[in-house]
Amino acid sequence: MTTPDDSRSPNAATRAKAALQRDPWDLPDVSGLVVGVLGGTGDQGRGLAYRLARAGQKVIIGSRAAERAQTAAGELGLGIEGAENAECARRSDVVIIAVPWDGHAKTLQALAGELDGKLVIDCVNPLGFDRKGAYAIKPEEGSAAEQAAALLPGARVTAAFHHLSAVLLQDPEIEQIDTDVMVLGESRADTDIVQALAARIPGMRGVFAGRLRNAHQVESLVANLISVNRRYKAHAGLRVTDV
């Protein structure tokens, strides 16, 4: 005879154990998701929009001005659409934040309602520049991703796509980009989706790299990559070994 306790779903500890035993490369099918790119008219946003659309993803790029987004979308082709930021957020399942750091907080504050319930991927790198080159800025919240989480309490915030060369992303002659994408977030279901999106781009892998509290050092590493690229005239990325 079964009791009510016998029919209950596994408790949190059992679910956590099962998750750890899962194949980390068993990722969901994300081909049907609509991806919005806020800041899609900038170099990084355009590059991500182009690569994801080229991989078959439905992409909408957003801008403060709908006309500017539509012009950029027309230049990129591949079925990409352009819209004002709020419309882009509303129509998308997943929203990539690729705006300049100095407009990060203001943009998110204005779109908190439209981003409620959305999976948000923050790829913003808080950087400063002086005569010595690029250097990392640490926001009051700890990182750009943590600032996004604070400003978007109703969204599922993750962090990824920080270390990609906009030049390589936008070059149509390059078939694949051999690099890993560090993915951070609070929910495995969410980070799995982000990893799967990264894996749609030939040559890329999405690699889980911790919770959002670890986002600052991931964002900051871009300052080092800028120095590498300047010295070696390269477009350096990252590879994680032994995984």
ABEGO torsion letter per residue (X at the ends): XBBAAAABBBBAAAAAAAAAABBAABBBBAAABBBBBBGAABAAAAAAAAAAAAAGBBBBBBBABAAAAAAAAAAAEGGBBBBBAAAAAAABABBBBABBAAAAAAAAAAAAAAABGBBBBBABBBBBBBAAEBBBBBBAAGBAAAAAAAABAABBBBBBGAABBAAAAABAABABBBBBBBBBEABAAAAAAAAAAAAABBGBBBBBAEBAAAAAAAAAAAAAAAAAAAAAGBBBBBBBBGX
